[in-house]
């Protein structure tokens, strides 16, 4: 009986989580989430996120190679960071870049507890990832670009930090009504992002259509 009650309780919790995840959030709610690190981490690491974010499929599509240096911009709780780290192997490196000291502390705890050797956390400035020139094979930017301010300046820095032949991976929510994602006023239309990247020295190298609510674009330097 206890096992049955526990199972029912778990199923109810999962339903609550799914309901919360699919609840539209306005700007006030998003701001409140960002001010509450525990709540924000819980949202980022919510197992229900996997259903629409498809992390395994995303990383498989990238076809990462052992030894690559990846910068996870807006790494947050490390949702993608540690998955990326497994694919680049011990000879690779993943830089978990975030502007939030709370997120960096959380990442450092996970690095220590998981005994991961190929992840380095970077407390960055809002307008600068603070990485060395020609040090990165790929920038991975998922659900973060709409938080960054001066895009032309940031893209100029990314170009300097990329190794020859490097790429910038962008995943953002479509500018359309979706059951998950940021408020509409925070979203960037795919066409606008393409124009912005083109105007700042990048070209579209690949596009993946595996995500229902987001576009998934890969750019290289012109």
C-alpha positions as CSV (number, residue, x, y, z in Angstrom):
1,X,0.0,0.0,0.0
2,X,2.8,2.4,0.9
3,X,4.5,1.7,-2.5
4,X,1.2,2.4,-4.3
5,X,0.8,5.7,-2.4
6,X,4.4,6.6,-3.2
7,X,3.9,5.9,-6.8
8,X,0.7,7.9,-7.0
9,X,2.4,10.8,-5.2
10,X,5.3,10.7,-7.7
11,X,2.8,10.6,-10.6
12,X,0.9,13.6,-9.1
13,X,4.2,15.5,-8.7
14,X,5.1,14.9,-12.3
15,X,1.7,16.2,-13.4
16,X,2.2,19.3,-11.3
17,X,5.7,19.8,-12.8
18,X,4.4,19.5,-16.3
19,X,1.5,21.9,-15.6
20,X,4.0,24.4,-14.2
21,X,6.3,24.0,-17.1
22,X,3.6,24.6,-19.7
23,X,2.2,27.6,-17.9
24,X,2.7,30.8,-19.9
25,X,5.0,33.2,-18.0
26,X,4.8,37.0,-18.2
27,X,7.8,39.3,-17.7
28,X,7.1,39.7,-14.0
29,X,7.1,36.0,-13.4
30,X,10.3,35.6,-15.4
31,X,12.0,38.4,-13.5
32,X,10.9,36.8,-10.2
33,X,12.4,33.4,-11.3
34,X,15.7,35.0,-12.2
35,X,15.8,36.5,-8.7
36,X,15.2,33.2,-7.0
37,X,18.2,30.9,-7.9
38,X,16.7,27.8,-6.4
39,X,13.5,28.2,-8.3
40,X,15.3,29.0,-11.5
41,X,17.6,26.0,-11.2
42,X,14.6,23.8,-10.6
43,X,13.0,25.1,-13.7
44,X,16.1,24.6,-15.8
45,X,16.7,21.1,-14.5
46,X,13.0,20.0,-14.6
47,X,12.9,16.5,-16.1
48,X,9.8,17.6,-18.0
49,X,12.1,19.9,-20.0
50,X,13.7,17.0,-21.8
51,X,10.4,16.3,-23.7
52,X,10.7,19.6,-25.8
53,X,14.4,20.4,-25.4
54,X,15.5,16.9,-26.6
55,X,19.1,17.3,-25.2
56,X,20.3,13.9,-26.6
57,X,19.1,14.6,-30.1
58,X,20.5,18.2,-30.0
59,X,24.0,17.0,-29.0
60,X,23.8,14.1,-31.5
61,X,23.0,16.6,-34.3
62,X,26.1,18.6,-33.4
63,X,28.4,15.6,-34.1
64,X,30.9,16.7,-31.5
65,X,34.4,15.4,-31.7
66,X,36.7,14.3,-28.8
67,X,39.0,17.1,-27.9
68,X,36.8,20.0,-28.9
69,X,36.6,23.2,-26.8
70,X,33.0,24.2,-26.3
71,X,31.7,27.4,-24.6
72,X,28.2,27.0,-23.2
73,X,27.0,30.6,-23.0
74,X,24.4,31.1,-20.4
75,X,25.2,27.7,-18.9
76,X,22.8,28.2,-16.0
77,X,22.5,25.0,-14.0
78,X,24.6,23.0,-16.4
79,X,21.7,21.3,-18.2
80,X,23.7,21.1,-21.4
81,X,27.2,21.6,-20.0
82,X,27.7,18.2,-18.6
83,X,26.1,16.5,-21.5
84,X,28.5,18.4,-23.8
85,X,31.4,17.4,-21.6
86,X,30.7,13.7,-22.0
87,X,30.9,14.0,-25.8
88,X,34.1,16.0,-26.0
89,X,35.9,13.5,-23.7
90,X,38.8,13.9,-21.4
91,X,40.9,15.6,-24.1
92,X,38.2,18.2,-24.6
93,X,37.0,21.2,-22.6
94,X,33.7,22.8,-21.9
95,X,33.6,26.3,-20.5
96,X,30.4,26.9,-18.6
97,X,29.9,30.7,-19.0
98,X,27.3,32.6,-16.9
99,X,26.8,36.1,-15.5
100,X,25.2,34.8,-12.3
101,X,27.4,34.1,-9.3
102,X,24.7,31.8,-7.9
103,X,24.8,29.7,-11.1
104,X,28.6,29.6,-11.0
105,X,28.5,28.3,-7.4
106,X,25.9,25.7,-8.4
107,X,28.1,24.6,-11.3
108,X,31.2,24.4,-9.2
109,X,29.4,22.2,-6.7
110,X,28.3,19.9,-9.5
111,X,31.9,19.9,-11.0
112,X,33.2,18.8,-7.6
113,X,30.5,16.3,-6.8
114,X,30.6,14.7,-10.2
115,X,34.4,14.8,-10.2
116,X,34.3,16.2,-13.8
117,X,37.8,17.1,-15.1
118,X,36.9,18.8,-18.4
119,X,34.4,21.5,-17.3
120,X,35.6,25.0,-16.3
121,X,33.2,27.6,-15.0
122,X,33.5,31.2,-16.1
123,X,31.9,34.1,-14.3
124,X,31.5,36.4,-17.3
125,X,30.5,40.0,-17.8
126,X,27.1,40.6,-19.4
127,X,28.8,41.9,-22.6
128,X,31.9,39.7,-22.7
129,X,32.3,35.9,-22.3
130,X,35.9,36.5,-21.0
131,X,37.5,33.7,-23.0
132,X,40.8,33.8,-24.8
133,X,41.1,34.6,-28.5
134,X,41.2,31.6,-30.9
135,X,40.4,29.2,-28.1
136,X,36.9,27.9,-28.9
137,X,35.7,25.4,-31.5
138,X,32.0,26.0,-30.9
139,X,29.9,28.5,-29.0
140,X,26.7,26.8,-27.8
141,X,24.0,29.4,-27.0
142,X,20.6,27.9,-26.0
143,X,17.7,30.1,-24.8
144,X,20.2,32.8,-23.9
145,X,20.7,35.2,-26.9
146,X,17.5,37.1,-26.0
147,X,19.1,37.9,-22.6
148,X,22.3,39.5,-24.1
149,X,22.3,43.2,-24.8
150,X,24.7,44.6,-27.4
151,X,24.6,41.8,-30.0
152,X,27.1,43.4,-32.5
153,X,29.7,43.8,-29.8
154,X,29.2,40.3,-28.5
155,X,29.4,38.8,-32.0
156,X,32.6,40.7,-32.6
157,X,34.1,39.1,-29.5
158,X,32.8,35.6,-30.4
159,X,34.6,35.9,-33.8
160,X,37.9,36.7,-32.1
161,X,37.4,33.8,-29.6
162,X,36.6,31.2,-32.3
163,X,39.3,29.0,-33.7
164,X,39.6,28.9,-37.5
165,X,36.5,27.0,-38.8
166,X,34.7,27.4,-35.5
167,X,30.9,27.7,-35.2
168,X,28.2,29.4,-33.2
169,X,25.2,27.3,-32.3
170,X,22.0,29.2,-31.6
171,X,18.8,27.7,-30.2
172,X,16.0,30.1,-29.5
173,X,12.2,29.9,-29.0
174,X,10.2,30.7,-32.1
175,X,8.4,34.0,-32.1
176,X,5.0,32.2,-31.9
177,X,2.7,31.0,-29.2
178,X,4.2,27.9,-27.6
179,X,3.3,26.1,-24.4
180,X,6.8,26.7,-23.0
181,X,9.3,29.5,-23.3
182,X,9.8,33.2,-22.4
183,X,7.2,35.9,-23.0
184,X,6.6,36.9,-26.6
185,X,8.3,40.3,-26.1
186,X,11.5,38.6,-25.2
187,X,11.6,36.3,-28.2
188,X,13.7,36.8,-31.4
189,X,12.2,36.0,-34.7
190,X,14.3,33.5,-36.7
191,X,14.4,35.8,-39.8
192,X,15.7,38.7,-37.6
193,X,18.4,36.5,-36.1
194,X,19.5,35.4,-39.5
195,X,19.8,39.1,-40.7
196,X,21.7,40.0,-37.5
197,X,24.2,37.2,-37.9
198,X,24.7,38.0,-41.6
199,X,25.2,41.7,-40.8
200,X,27.9,40.8,-38.3
201,X,30.1,38.5,-40.3
202,X,28.4,35.1,-40.0
203,X,26.7,32.8,-42.4
204,X,24.2,30.0,-41.9
205,X,26.1,26.6,-42.1
206,X,23.3,24.3,-41.0
207,X,19.8,24.1,-39.6
208,X,18.1,21.3,-37.7
209,X,14.3,21.0,-37.5
210,X,14.1,18.4,-34.7
211,X,12.8,20.9,-32.1
212,X,9.1,21.7,-32.1
213,X,9.1,25.1,-30.2
214,X,12.6,26.3,-31.0
215,X,14.7,27.0,-34.1
216,X,18.2,25.4,-34.1
217,X,20.8,27.2,-36.3
218,X,24.5,26.7,-36.8
219,X,26.7,29.6,-38.0
220,X,30.2,29.9,-39.3
221,X,32.3,32.9,-39.9
222,X,32.1,34.3,-43.5
